[in-house]
Amino acid sequence: MKSFLIALAAIVLPMQLLAQHTLSGRVSNADTNESLAGATVVLQGANTATATGSGGTFSFPNLPAGTYTLRVSFLGFEQRQVSINLAQDEQVQIQLQPQAQQASEVIVQATRADQTTGTTFTNVTQQEIAERNFGQDLPYLLEQVPSVVVNSDAGAGVGYTGIRIRGSDITRINVTVNGIPVNDSESHGTFFVNMPDFASSVEDIQVQRGVGTSTNGAGAFGASINIQTQQVRREAYAETDNSYGSFNTWKNNVRFGTGLINGKFAFDGRLSRIKSDGYIDRAFSDLKSLYFSGGYYGDKTSVKFVTFSGKEQTYQAWYGTPEALVYGNAADLQAYIDRNWIEGADKENLLNAGRKYNYYTYDNETDNYQQDHYQLHLSHDFMPGLTFSGALHYTLGRGYYEQFKADDDLADYGLPNVEIGGDTIESSDIIRRRWLDNSFYGVTYALQYNPNARLNATLGGAWNTYDGDHFGEVIWARYASTSNLGDRYYDNNAKKTDFNIFAKATYGLTDRLNLFGDIQVRTINYAFVGFDNDLENIEQEVDYTFVNPKAGITYNLQPTHQLYASYAVGNREPVRDDFTESTPSSRPKHETLRNVEAGYRGQLALAEVGANPLTADLEANYFYMNYKNQLVLTGQINDVGAYTRTNIDKSYRQGIELAGALRLGTTAKLSSNLAYSQNKIKGFHEFIDDYDNGDQAVNNYNETTIAFSPAFISASQLEVEVLKGLRAAFIYKTVSKQYLDNTENESRIIRPYQVGDLRLRYNIGFKNVLKELELGLLVNNVFNEKYAANGYTFSYIADGAQTTENFYYPQATRNFLLSVGLKF
């Protein structure tokens, strides 16, 4: 400890000796020179902000010498950024251009966190998204956010991809687009494969870790992802991005916009196509999407229509790859083949495929789905400081996945046996399609009151309805029995209504101390179909009412240093399978999360290196997430013979997240983040099928690690301007060991891995019709690491011995993507 304090003093004391200066100024209307009181002035990178006073003035005292960027915004005006080289007390004049309101921006801000809410969040800018976007799915563009782990079924980041934040999967992450929920109402999942190339139409993304602030949709049990689509650009434009790379991966898009027409109207659009053969055998993706927005932007009223659609066909790679092909050897593979009685074409597939193995071989073993989103946003400024925003929305989804099933029982499809020549045929090879046809519609709203720099209050919420049809068809059978094309062997419907209202406010007690309060009431009605012991449909209906309070505090030590803390409660209902595979007596309870966040944000001016200032950004936070009745898989069979999730009375996650960045002017930037966490279940019971006795064996554990929750996650990026217009970045990601289930069994793990990527971007500017040419190269996994990022496990007892089978989703070895972008 003594050595640590001496080292800390050696670092901190010289910084305190640096000269302190005041950066002040005035914000005004560029057309009239009228002072703008209440404008927001953010000291970029310092996580601190202020609001202009009655004369449009602001001040940041006690700043070390260095280069600073001010981001200034005011409702109805174009945002502006100003760079200041602060060597002495400085006063600046900042003029903002009048601009139409952005209807979607207002409602997005109502559900976002800022420097006054006391919560933990990361903002990903449009520039950062564009730099990372070579055509991979949206989760891969968020991989540098603290505590994030991503994976891909097909292995290359295109098609079905997954994301976990603090060990929580996408069913526990709230996702909204312009404040409108995207998570499926029943499964709670978000399927980014239905939104291909959506990142090309995104303005920015905020990732809140933990419960966060009140938002719309299902409760955030690990994090929330708040996406805002692109804002209006003042000038007309036409752009295209095109990528090609390994596994015959293609991305092509065109983007266009009219700019502001007569200062009131604007239209923007995008068409995209992404195709890839995938790293895993046959795991191709064929994805198409569009985006369009059009709006009227008046002095006080704005109306904006947004629509986006995605259509996907993806060959299934859900089965995974046996452990013997990922981490084992030839002897392990032969043992797997022998104990599972695998022969014929299936055996040849295993012996020849290697780590690219795909269990599925039927030509059309595909997922086929289309999802169309429609949003109509309205914003009206009643008076200075009082704004209403609302949106109507409608989402239509429909599609199926097709499967070949060998030797399935005809009775499973409600079909009688077939009699041929005196023989009774009870099973048949069949091809089936399982359909989901659903709609989701509703309204979101927010009334924001910001009369002065001290008070910012919001009253908001949403009413949403989901109506989903689930049905299955047999489209071919070797022995068709009495089946006719179009017959449905199951057909059920689910309806869910979700209403919430929240009130939140931030109040500045002093110039340094801010208090935040937030309370949400959410009600749910869910009517659905389940199954009893005789496979008879039984209708069930359930109602929930949740109260989710939140409170936070922030204290600005000085403009570039801030402390924060918050406490939040979230409640979440079970997902569809928890209901349909149970009865009212066996269905699980809802989950509750109590979340504490506390941390520090700051910026330091370290030194001058030549003409470039050396600055540092620092963030550190502690989190504690205490779960009551968390739902996990235990392997236990319930009263209808289904393996559904079980409530665990006590479990928790706690840890620290550190993030920092060193900047040498605009020449170089080194950014890094590290997360260390403990993720524990207290009192876990594992159930294993015992085929010898026809029941289940039970193993009891006092405390174990939660599955898919690595103790260490780090992400680093070094970006350097090699020469004018050419920037090179090296990205390095590490993820420690993860357990495949909740038993903390060392034979059921995803091994730790480290992956490095290299990215080059070269921009050439022109003054003619072509304004910019950009060339890009992304080399993924430059060290050719052979790793898996996801998997599953199951165990059973037979012939007096326990067998465990692990399956993994191998990720691609070294691969590349080249891109060409044109801007007109």
C-alpha positions in Angstrom: 0.0 0.0 0.0 2.9 2.4 0.8 4.5 1.8 -2.6 1.1 2.4 -4.2 0.5 5.7 -2.4 4.0 6.9 -3.4 3.5 6.0 -7.0 0.0 7.7 -7.0 1.5 10.9 -5.5 4.3 10.9 -8.1 1.6 10.8 -10.8 -0.9 13.2 -9.3 1.2 15.9 -7.7 2.9 17.1 -11.0 -0.6 17.4 -12.5 -1.8 19.6 -9.7 1.2 21.9 -10.4 0.1 22.5 -14.0 -1.4 26.0 -14.6 -5.2 26.2 -14.3 -7.2 28.4 -16.7 -10.8 29.4 -17.3 -12.6 28.7 -20.6 -15.7 30.8 -21.0 -17.8 32.2 -23.7 -21.2 33.2 -25.1 -23.6 31.2 -27.3 -25.9 33.1 -29.7 -28.2 32.8 -32.8 -26.0 33.1 -35.9 -28.9 34.9 -37.8 -29.9 37.5 -35.1 -27.0 37.4 -32.6 -29.6 36.9 -29.9 -28.2 35.2 -26.8 -29.3 31.6 -26.3 -30.0 30.9 -22.7 -30.2 27.2 -21.6 -28.0 25.9 -24.4 -26.1 22.8 -23.5 -22.3 23.1 -23.5 -20.4 19.8 -23.2 -16.7 19.6 -22.6 -16.0 16.7 -24.9 -14.2 13.7 -23.3 -14.5 15.2 -19.8 -17.9 13.9 -19.1 -19.0 17.3 -17.8 -21.4 19.9 -19.1 -23.1 23.2 -18.2 -25.9 25.3 -19.5 -25.7 28.9 -20.6 -27.1 31.6 -18.4 -29.5 34.4 -19.2 -26.9 36.2 -21.4 -26.0 33.0 -23.2 -22.8 32.8 -21.2 -20.9 29.8 -19.8 -17.7 29.1 -17.9 -15.4 26.1 -17.1 -12.9 27.2 -14.5 -9.7 25.4 -13.3 -8.7 23.7 -16.5 -5.2 22.5 -17.2 -3.6 23.8 -20.4 -4.4 21.7 -23.4 -6.7 21.2 -26.4 -10.4 21.0 -25.7 -13.5 20.4 -27.8 -16.8 22.0 -26.9 -20.0 20.5 -28.2 -22.8 23.1 -28.1 -26.5 22.2 -28.7 -29.8 24.0 -28.4 -33.3 22.8 -29.4 -34.1 24.2 -32.9 -30.4 24.8 -33.8 -27.7 22.9 -35.5 -25.2 21.3 -33.1 -21.7 22.7 -33.3 -18.3 21.6 -32.2 -15.4 24.0 -31.5 -11.8 23.1 -30.8 -9.9 25.3 -28.4 -6.1 25.3 -27.6 -6.2 26.5 -24.1 -2.9 28.1 -23.0 -4.3 31.0 -20.9 -7.8 32.2 -19.9 -9.9 32.1 -23.0 -13.3 33.6 -24.0 -15.0 32.3 -27.2 -18.0 33.4 -29.2 -20.1 30.5 -30.5 -22.9 31.0 -33.0 -25.5 28.3 -33.8 -27.4 28.0 -37.1 -31.2 27.6 -36.7 -32.2 24.2 -37.7 -35.5 22.2 -37.8 -36.3 20.1 -34.8 -35.5 16.4 -34.9 -38.6 14.6 -33.8 -36.9 11.3 -33.2 -34.0 12.9 -31.3 -36.4 14.4 -28.7 -38.0 11.0 -27.8 -34.6 9.3 -27.8 -33.3 11.8 -25.3 -36.2 11.0 -23.0 -35.0 7.5 -22.5 -31.2 8.1 -22.5 -28.7 8.7 -19.7 -26.4 11.7 -19.4 -23.8 13.1 -17.1 -26.4 14.0 -14.5 -28.2 10.6 -14.1 -25.5 8.8 -12.1 -25.7 5.7 -14.3 -23.0 3.8 -16.2 -23.1 4.3 -20.0 -21.1 4.5 -23.2 -21.9 6.6 -26.2 -20.9 5.2 -29.6 -20.7 8.0 -32.2 -21.6 7.9 -35.8 -17.9 8.2 -36.7 -17.0 5.2 -34.6 -19.8 3.2 -36.1 -18.7 4.1 -39.7 -15.0 3.2 -38.9 -16.0 -0.3 -37.7 -18.7 -1.0 -40.3 -17.5 -3.4 -43.1 -20.8 -5.3 -43.2 -20.7 -7.4 -40.0 -23.8 -7.4 -37.8 -24.4 -4.6 -35.3 -23.1 -6.6 -32.2 -19.7 -6.7 -33.8 -19.7 -2.9 -34.0 -20.2 -2.7 -30.2 -17.4 -5.1 -29.4 -15.1 -2.4 -27.9 -17.7 -1.3 -25.3 -16.8 -2.4 -21.8 -18.0 -5.9 -20.7 -19.2 -6.9 -24.2 -18.7 -10.4 -25.7 -20.0 -11.2 -29.2 -20.3 -14.4 -31.2 -21.5 -15.7 -34.6 -23.3 -18.9 -35.5 -21.7 -18.9 -38.9 -18.3 -17.8 -37.5 -17.7 -14.6 -39.5 -20.0 -12.0 -38.0 -22.7 -12.2 -40.7 -26.0 -13.9 -40.2 -27.1 -15.0 -36.7 -24.9 -13.2 -34.2 -25.1 -12.8 -30.4 -24.0 -10.3 -27.8 -23.6 -10.5 -24.0 -23.0 -7.5 -21.7 -21.9 -8.3 -18.2 -22.7 -12.0 -18.9 -26.3 -11.2 -19.8 -27.5 -12.4 -23.2 -29.7 -10.4 -25.7 -33.0 -11.6 -24.0 -31.9 -9.6 -21.0 -30.8 -6.5 -22.9 -33.4 -3.9 -23.7 -33.1 -2.6 -27.3 -34.9 0.4 -28.7 -34.8 2.3 -32.0 -35.8 5.9 -31.7 -37.3 5.0 -28.3 -39.4 2.2 -29.7 -38.9 -1.4 -28.5 -37.3 -3.9 -30.8 -37.1 -7.0 -28.5 -39.5 -9.7 -29.4 -42.4 -9.5 -26.9 -42.5 -13.2 -26.2 -38.8 -14.5 -26.4 -37.4 -11.0 -25.4 -34.7 -11.6 -28.0 -33.5 -9.1 -30.6 -32.5 -10.7 -33.9 -30.1 -8.3 -35.7 -30.1 -10.6 -38.7 -33.5 -9.1 -39.4 -31.8 -5.6 -39.6 -28.9 -6.1 -42.0 -26.7 -3.1 -42.5 -28.9 -1.1 -40.2 -25.7 0.6 -38.8 -25.4 2.5 -42.1 -28.5 4.5 -41.1 -27.6 5.1 -37.5 -26.8 8.4 -35.9 -25.4 7.1 -32.6 -25.9 4.4 -30.0 -25.9 4.5 -26.3 -25.2 1.4 -24.3 -26.3 1.6 -20.6 -25.0 -1.2 -18.4 -27.1 -2.4 -15.5 -30.8 -1.4 -15.1 -30.1 2.1 -16.4 -32.8 4.7 -16.8 -36.5 4.0 -17.5 -37.1 3.0 -21.1 -39.8 1.3 -23.2 -40.1 -2.5 -23.6 -39.0 -5.4 -21.4 -36.8 -4.6 -18.4 -33.1 -4.3 -18.8 -31.4 -7.1 -16.7 -27.9 -6.7 -18.0 -27.9 -3.6 -20.2 -29.9 -1.5 -22.7 -28.9 -0.5 -26.3 -30.6 2.7 -27.3 -30.2 3.4 -31.1 -31.0 6.6 -32.8 -31.4 6.6 -36.6 -29.8 9.3 -38.8 -30.7 12.9 -38.5 -31.4 15.3 -41.3 -28.4 16.5 -43.2 -28.6 20.1 -44.5 -27.0 19.4 -47.9 -28.1 16.8 -50.6 -25.9 13.8 -50.8 -25.4 10.4 -52.5 -23.1 7.7 -51.2 -22.2 4.1 -51.7 -20.2 1.6 -49.6 -19.0 -1.7 -51.1 -17.1 -4.5 -49.3 -15.7 -7.9 -50.4 -13.8 -10.4 -48.4 -13.3 -13.9 -47.1 -16.0 -16.6 -47.4 -17.3 -14.8 -50.5 -18.7 -12.0 -48.3 -20.3 -9.0 -50.1 -21.8 -5.8 -48.9 -23.3 -3.2 -51.2 -25.4 -0.2 -50.4 -26.5 3.1 -51.7 -27.5 6.0 -49.5 -29.1 9.3 -50.6 -30.7 12.4 -49.2 -32.3 15.6 -50.4 -30.9 17.8 -47.7 -33.3 20.4 -46.4 -35.8 21.6 -49.0 -36.9 25.2 -48.4 -35.6 24.7 -44.9 -38.7 22.6 -44.0 -38.6 19.2 -45.8 -36.1 16.4 -46.1 -35.9 12.8 -47.4 -33.3 10.1 -46.8 -33.0 6.5 -48.0 -30.8 3.5 -48.2 -30.8 0.1 -50.0 -28.4 -2.7 -48.9 -27.5 -6.2 -49.7 -25.2 -8.5 -47.7 -24.2 -12.0 -48.8 -21.8 -14.5 -47.3 -21.0 -18.2 -47.5 -20.0 -18.2 -43.8 -17.0 -19.8 -42.2 -19.0 -22.9 -41.1 -19.9 -25.3 -43.9 -23.1 -24.3 -45.8 -23.9 -21.5 -43.3 -24.6 -18.9 -45.9 -26.5 -15.7 -45.5 -28.5 -13.7 -48.0 -29.7 -10.5 -46.5 -31.5 -7.5 -48.0 -32.7 -4.3 -46.3 -33.9 -0.8 -46.9 -34.3 2.4 -44.9 -36.3 5.5 -45.7 -37.3 8.6 -43.8 -39.1 11.8 -44.7 -40.2 14.7 -42.6 -41.5 18.2 -42.2 -39.5 20.4 -39.8 -41.3 23.6 -38.8 -40.3 26.2 -36.3 -42.3 24.6 -33.5 -43.7 21.4 -34.9 -41.9 18.5 -36.7 -43.3 15.3 -38.2 -41.0 12.5 -39.3 -41.8 9.2 -40.9 -39.3 6.4 -40.6 -39.5 2.9 -42.1 -36.9 0.2 -42.3 -37.2 -3.4 -43.4 -35.0 -6.5 -43.5 -35.4 -9.8 -45.3 -33.1 -12.7 -44.5 -32.4 -16.2 -45.6 -29.9 -18.0 -43.5 -28.7 -21.6 -43.6 -29.0 -23.0 -40.1 -25.8 -23.5 -38.0 -27.6 -23.7 -34.7 -26.6 -27.3 -33.9 -23.0 -26.4 -33.1 -19.8 -28.4 -33.5 -18.8 -31.4 -31.2 -16.0 -30.7 -28.7 -13.8 -33.3 -30.4 -13.6 -31.2 -33.6 -13.0 -27.9 -31.7 -10.6 -28.8 -28.9 -10.0 -32.6 -29.4 -8.1 -35.0 -31.6 -8.9 -38.0 -33.8 -9.3 -40.4 -30.9 -11.8 -38.0 -29.2 -13.8 -37.8 -32.4 -13.9 -41.5 -32.9 -15.1 -41.9 -29.3 -17.9 -39.4 -30.0 -18.9 -41.3 -33.1 -18.9 -44.6 -31.3 -21.0 -43.6 -28.2 -23.6 -41.8 -30.4 -23.9 -44.7 -32.9 -23.2 -42.3 -35.8 -22.8 -43.9 -39.2 -23.2 -43.4 -43.0 -23.3 -39.9 -44.4 -23.4 -38.3 -41.0 -20.2 -40.1 -40.0 -18.4 -39.0 -43.2 -19.5 -35.4 -42.5 -17.9 -35.6 -39.1 -14.7 -37.2 -40.4 -14.2 -34.7 -43.2 -15.5 -31.3 -42.1 -13.0 -30.4 -39.3 -13.9 -27.4 -37.1 -16.2 -26.1 -39.9 -18.5 -28.9 -39.3 -22.3 -28.3 -39.8 -24.7 -31.0 -38.6 -27.3 -30.0 -41.2 -26.9 -31.2 -44.8 -30.4 -30.8 -46.3 -30.2 -28.2 -49.1 -32.9 -25.9 -47.8 -32.3 -26.2 -44.0 -32.9 -22.4 -43.8 -34.4 -19.7 -41.7 -36.5 -17.3 -43.8 -37.9 -14.1 -42.3 -38.9 -10.6 -43.1 -39.6 -7.8 -40.7 -41.0 -4.3 -41.6 -40.9 -1.4 -39.2 -43.0 1.8 -39.5 -42.6 4.8 -37.2 -44.3 8.2 -37.3 -42.8 10.8 -34.9 -44.3 14.1 -33.8 -42.6 16.8 -31.9 -44.0 20.1 -30.8 -42.5 22.9 -28.8 -45.2 24.4 -26.7 -43.0 27.1 -25.2 -39.3 27.5 -24.4 -38.5 24.7 -22.1 -41.6 22.6 -22.7 -41.6 20.0 -25.5 -43.8 17.1 -26.4 -42.8 14.2 -28.5 -44.7 11.1 -29.5 -44.6 8.2 -32.0 -47.0 5.7 -33.5 -45.3 2.5 -34.6 -46.2 -0.8 -36.3 -43.9 -3.8 -37.0 -44.9 -6.7 -39.2 -42.9 -9.9 -39.1 -43.5 -13.2 -40.9 -41.4 -16.2 -41.9 -40.5 -19.8 -41.1 -37.6 -22.1 -40.7 -37.5 -25.3 -42.8 -36.2 -28.6 -41.5 -35.6 -32.1 -42.7 -36.5 -34.7 -40.0 -35.5 -38.3 -40.5 -37.8 -41.1 -39.3 -40.1 -38.9 -37.3 -43.2 -40.4 -35.7 -46.3 -39.7 -37.7 -48.2 -39.3 -34.4 -46.1 -36.3 -33.6 -47.9 -34.5 -36.5 -51.4 -35.8 -35.7 -51.2 -38.3 -38.5 -52.4 -41.9 -38.5 -50.1 -44.8 -39.3 -49.8 -45.9 -42.9 -50.7 -49.4 -44.0 -48.8 -50.7 -47.1 -49.0 -54.3 -48.2 -49.9 -55.5 -44.7 -47.0 -53.5 -43.1 -47.8 -50.7 -40.6 -45.6 -47.7 -41.0 -45.4 -45.5 -37.9 -42.7 -43.1 -38.9 -41.5 -41.2 -42.0 -38.9 -38.8 -43.3 -40.6 -35.4 -43.4 -39.8 -31.8 -44.3 -41.6 -29.3 -42.0 -41.9 -25.6 -41.8 -42.5 -23.8 -38.5 -44.0 -20.4 -38.9 -44.2 -17.2 -37.0 -46.5 -14.5 -38.2 -46.8 -11.5 -35.9 -47.6 -7.8 -35.5 -46.5 -5.3 -32.9 -48.0 -1.8 -32.7 -48.5 1.0 -30.2 -47.6 4.5 -29.1 -44.7 6.1 -27.2 -44.7 9.5 -25.7 -42.6 12.0 -23.7 -43.2 15.4 -22.3 -40.0 17.2 -21.4 -39.8 20.3 -19.2 -36.5 22.2 -19.0 -37.3 25.7 -17.8 -33.7 26.4 -16.7 -30.2 25.0 -16.4 -31.0 23.3 -13.0 -34.2 21.4 -13.8 -34.8 18.8 -16.5 -38.0 16.7 -16.1 -39.7 14.1 -18.3 -43.0 12.4 -18.2 -43.1 9.5 -20.7 -44.1 5.9 -21.4 -45.7 3.6 -24.0 -48.6 1.4 -24.8 -47.8 -1.6 -27.0 -49.7 -4.7 -28.2 -48.2 -7.9 -29.7 -50.3 -10.4 -31.7 -48.4 -13.5 -32.8 -49.5 -16.7 -34.6 -47.3 -19.8 -34.3 -48.1 -22.8 -36.6 -46.4 -25.7 -38.4 -46.8 -27.4 -41.7 -45.5 -30.6 -43.2 -44.6 -29.7 -46.8 -43.3 -33.2 -47.8 -43.3 -36.7 -46.4 -42.0 -40.0 -47.7 -45.2 -41.5 -46.4 -47.7 -38.7 -46.3 -50.5 -40.6 -44.5 -53.6 -38.3 -44.6 -51.6 -35.1 -44.7 -52.5 -32.4 -47.2 -50.3 -29.5 -48.3 -51.2 -26.5 -46.1 -52.5 -28.6 -43.2 -51.3 -27.3 -39.8 -50.2 -29.8 -37.3 -50.1 -27.2 -34.6 -51.6 -23.7 -34.6 -51.7 -21.3 -31.7 -51.8 -17.6 -30.9 -50.4 -15.3 -28.3 -51.4 -11.8 -27.4 -49.5 -9.5 -25.1 -50.3 -5.9 -24.0 -47.5 -3.9 -22.4 -48.2 -0.4 -20.8 -45.7 1.7 -18.9 -45.5 5.2 -17.6 -42.4 6.9 -16.1 -41.4 10.2 -14.5 -37.8 11.2 -14.2 -36.1 14.5 -13.2 -32.7 15.9 -12.7 -32.2 18.8 -10.4 -29.0 20.8 -9.7 -28.8 21.6 -6.0 -25.6 23.5 -6.7 -23.4 24.1 -9.7 -21.6 20.9 -8.8 -24.2 18.6 -7.2 -27.1 17.0 -9.2 -29.8 14.7 -8.0 -31.7 12.3 -10.3 -35.0 10.5 -9.6 -36.9 8.1 -11.8 -39.9 5.9 -11.3 -41.7 3.6 -13.7 -44.9 1.6 -13.5 -45.3 -1.2 -16.0 -48.3 -3.5 -16.5 -48.4 -6.6 -18.7 -51.3 -8.8 -19.8 -50.2 -12.0 -21.6 -52.7 -14.6 -23.0 -51.1 -17.7 -24.6 -51.4 -21.4 -25.3 -49.7 -24.1 -23.3 -49.7 -27.9 -23.1 -50.7 -30.4 -20.5 -49.5 -34.0 -19.9 -51.7 -35.2 -22.7 -50.4 -32.6 -25.2 -53.8 -30.9 -25.1 -53.9 -27.2 -25.6 -54.8 -25.3 -22.4 -55.4 -21.5 -22.5 -53.7 -19.5 -19.8 -53.6 -15.8 -19.0 -51.3 -13.9 -16.7 -51.1 -10.2 -15.4 -48.1 -8.4 -13.9 -47.7 -5.0 -12.4 -44.1 -3.8 -11.8 -42.8 -0.7 -10.0 -39.2 0.2 -11.0 -37.7 3.1 -8.9 -34.3 4.6 -9.7 -32.2 7.3 -8.0 -28.8 8.8 -8.8 -26.4 11.5 -7.7 -23.5 13.2 -9.4 -20.8 15.6 -8.0 -18.5 17.6 -10.2 -15.1 17.9 -8.4 -14.2 20.4 -11.1 -15.4 20.6 -14.7 -13.3 17.7 -15.9 -13.8 15.4 -12.9 -17.0 13.8 -11.8 -18.2 11.2 -9.2 -21.5 9.4 -9.6 -23.7 6.8 -8.0 -27.1 5.3 -8.5 -29.5 2.7 -7.2 -32.1 1.1 -9.5 -34.7 -1.7 -9.4 -35.9 -3.7 -12.4 -38.5 -6.4 -12.8 -38.9 -8.7 -15.7 -41.6 -11.3 -16.7 -40.6 -14.8 -17.9 -40.4 -15.6 -21.6 -42.7 -17.6 -23.8 -41.2 -21.0 -23.2 -41.4 -20.5 -19.5 -45.2 -20.3 -19.9 -46.1 -22.6 -22.7 -44.0 -25.5 -21.4 -45.6 -25.3 -17.9 -48.9 -25.1 -16.1 -50.2 -22.4 -13.8 -48.9 -24.4 -10.8 -45.4 -24.9 -12.2 -44.7 -21.8 -14.2 -41.9 -19.7 -12.8 -42.1 -16.4 -11.0 -40.9 -13.0 -12.4 -37.3 -11.9 -11.7 -36.2 -8.8 -9.8 -32.8 -7.0 -10.0 -31.5 -4.5 -7.6 -28.5 -2.6 -9.1 -25.9 -0.3 -7.5 -23.6 1.7 -9.8 -20.8 4.0 -8.6 -17.9 5.6 -10.4 -15.6 8.3 -11.6 -15.2 10.1 -14.9 -12.4 12.5 -15.7 -10.1 14.1 -18.2 -6.5 15.1 -17.6 -4.1 17.4 -19.7 -0.8 15.7 -19.3 1.8 17.5 -21.4 2.7 19.0 -24.7 4.5 16.8 -27.2 5.7 19.1 -29.9 2.6 21.0 -31.1 0.3 18.3 -29.9 -1.3 18.1 -26.4 -1.2 14.8 -24.6 -4.6 14.2 -22.8 -6.1 11.3 -21.0 -9.7 10.2 -20.4 -10.4 8.0 -17.4 -13.5 6.1 -16.3 -13.9 3.7 -13.4 -17.0 2.2 -12.0 -18.1 -0.5 -9.5 -21.4 -2.4 -10.0 -23.4 -4.8 -7.9 -26.4 -6.6 -9.4 -28.4 -8.5 -6.9 -31.0 -10.9 -8.5 -34.1 -12.4 -6.8 -35.6 -15.4 -8.6 -33.2 -15.2 -11.5 -34.3 -17.8 -14.2 -31.7 -20.4 -15.2 -31.7 -23.8 -16.7 -31.1 -26.6 -14.2 -32.0 -29.7 -16.3 -35.0 -30.4 -14.1 -38.2 -31.7 -15.8 -41.4 -30.0 -14.7 -44.9 -31.4 -14.3 -45.5 -31.5 -18.2 -42.1 -33.2 -18.9 -40.4 -30.1 -20.2 -36.9 -28.8 -19.4 -37.9 -25.2 -18.5 -36.0 -22.7 -16.5 -36.2 -22.5 -12.7 -36.1 -19.6 -10.3 -32.9 -19.3 -8.3 -33.5 -17.5 -5.0 -30.2 -15.7 -4.7 -27.6 -14.8 -7.3 -25.5 -11.7 -8.0 -22.9 -10.1 -10.3 -20.4 -7.6 -9.0 -17.3 -6.1 -10.5 -15.3 -3.1 -11.7 -15.0 -1.7 -15.1 -12.0 0.5 -16.1 -11.7 2.5 -19.3 -9.2 5.1 -20.5 -7.8 6.8 -23.5 -4.6 8.6 -24.2 -4.7 11.1 -27.1 -1.8 12.8 -28.8 -3.6 15.6 -30.5 -5.3 14.0 -33.6 -2.2 12.0 -34.5 -2.6 9.0 -32.2 -5.1 7.5 -29.7 -4.7 4.5 -27.4 -7.9 3.4 -25.8 -8.5 0.4 -23.5 -11.0 -1.0 -21.1 -11.0 -3.9 -18.6 -13.8 -5.6 -16.7 -13.4 -7.9 -13.8 -16.4 -9.5 -12.3 -17.7 -12.2 -9.9 -20.9 -13.8 -11.1 -22.4 -16.2 -8.5 -25.4 -18.4 -7.9 -26.0 -19.3 -4.3 -27.6 -22.8 -3.9 -27.7 -24.4 -7.3 -29.2 -27.9 -8.0 -28.3 -29.7 -11.2 -30.7 -32.4 -12.5 -29.3 -35.1 -14.9 -31.5 -37.6 -16.8 -30.8 -41.2 -15.5 -31.9 -43.5 -18.3 -31.0 -46.6 -16.3 -33.6 -45.8 -13.6 -36.0 -43.6 -15.6 -35.7 -40.6 -13.3 -33.2 -37.8 -12.6 -30.0 -37.6 -10.5 -29.5 -34.5 -8.5 -26.2 -32.7 -7.7 -26.2 -29.9 -5.1 -23.8 -26.9 -5.1 -23.5 -24.2 -2.4 -22.1 -21.5 -4.7 -21.2 -21.6 -8.4 -20.3 -19.3 -11.2 -23.1 -18.2 -13.6 -22.8 -19.6 -17.1 -21.3 -17.5 -19.9 -19.9 -15.0 -17.5 -16.2 -14.5 -17.9 -14.3 -13.0 -15.0 -12.0 -10.9 -17.2 -12.8 -9.0 -20.4 -10.6 -6.5 -22.1 -10.6 -4.5 -25.3 -7.8 -2.2 -26.6 -7.3 -0.1 -29.7 -4.3 1.8 -30.9 -5.1 4.1 -33.8 -2.4 6.2 -35.5 -2.5 8.6 -38.4 0.3 7.1 -40.6 0.1 9.9 -43.1 -2.4 12.5 -44.1 -5.7 10.7 -44.8 -4.4 7.2 -43.8 -5.3 5.9 -40.4 -4.2 2.5 -39.0 -5.8 0.8 -36.0 -4.9 -2.4 -34.1 -7.7 -3.8 -32.0 -7.1 -6.5 -29.4 -9.8 -8.4 -27.4 -9.4 -10.9 -24.6 -12.0 -13.0 -22.9 -11.3 -15.3 -20.0 -12.8 -18.8 -19.4 -16.6 -19.2 -19.5 -18.6 -22.1 -18.1 -21.2 -23.7 -20.3 -23.6 -24.3 -17.4 -24.0 -23.2 -13.8 -22.1 -26.1 -12.2 -18.7 -24.5 -12.5 -17.5 -27.8 -13.9 -14.0 -27.5 -15.5 -14.9 -30.1 -18.2 -17.7 -27.8 -19.5 -16.0 -24.6 -20.4 -15.4 -22.2 -23.3 -11.6 -21.8 -23.2 -10.2 -18.3 -22.9 -9.2 -16.5 -26.1 -7.3 -13.5 -27.4 -8.1 -12.0 -30.8 -6.3 -9.2 -32.7 -7.7 -7.3 -35.7 -6.0 -4.8 -38.0 -7.9 -1.9 -39.7 -6.8 0.6 -42.3 -8.8 3.5 -43.6 -7.6 5.9 -46.4 -9.6 9.0 -47.3 -9.0 11.1 -50.4 -11.0 14.4 -50.7 -12.0 16.0 -54.0 -13.7 19.2 -55.0 -15.6 18.0 -58.0 -18.8 15.9 -58.2 -17.0 13.1 -56.3 -16.4 14.6 -52.8 -14.6 11.7 -51.2 -13.1 8.3 -51.9 -12.4 6.0 -49.0 -10.5 2.7 -49.2 -10.6 0.3 -46.2 -9.1 -3.0 -45.1 -10.1 -5.1 -42.1 -8.1 -8.2 -41.2 -9.9 -10.1 -38.5 -8.0 -12.5 -36.2 -4.6 -11.6 -37.5 -2.9 -14.1 -35.2 -5.1 -17.0 -36.6 -6.5 -17.9 -33.2 -8.6 -21.1 -33.2 -11.3 -20.3 -30.7 -15.0 -20.6 -29.9 -17.1 -17.8 -28.4 -20.3 -19.7 -27.6 -21.6 -23.2 -26.9 -23.9 -25.5 -24.9 -23.7 -28.7 -22.9 -25.9 -31.6 -21.7 -25.3 -34.7 -19.6 -27.0 -38.0 -19.0 -26.5 -41.3 -17.2 -26.6 -44.6 -19.1 -25.1 -48.0 -18.5 -24.0 -46.9 -15.1 -21.9 -44.0 -16.4 -22.4 -40.3 -16.8 -21.7 -38.8 -20.2 -21.3 -35.1 -21.0 -21.5 -33.7 -24.5 -20.2 -30.2 -25.2 -20.9 -28.3 -28.4 -19.3 -25.1 -29.6 -19.6 -22.4 -32.3 -16.1 -22.0 -33.7 -15.2 -18.6 -35.0 -13.3 -17.9 -38.2 -9.6 -18.0 -38.4 -7.7 -15.2 -40.2 -9.9 -13.5 -42.7 -10.3 -10.1 -44.4 -12.7 -7.5 -45.8 -11.9 -4.8 -48.3 -14.1 -1.8 -48.8 -14.6 1.1 -51.2 -16.7 4.1 -50.3 -17.8 7.0 -52.6 -19.4 10.2 -51.5 -21.0 12.6 -54.0 
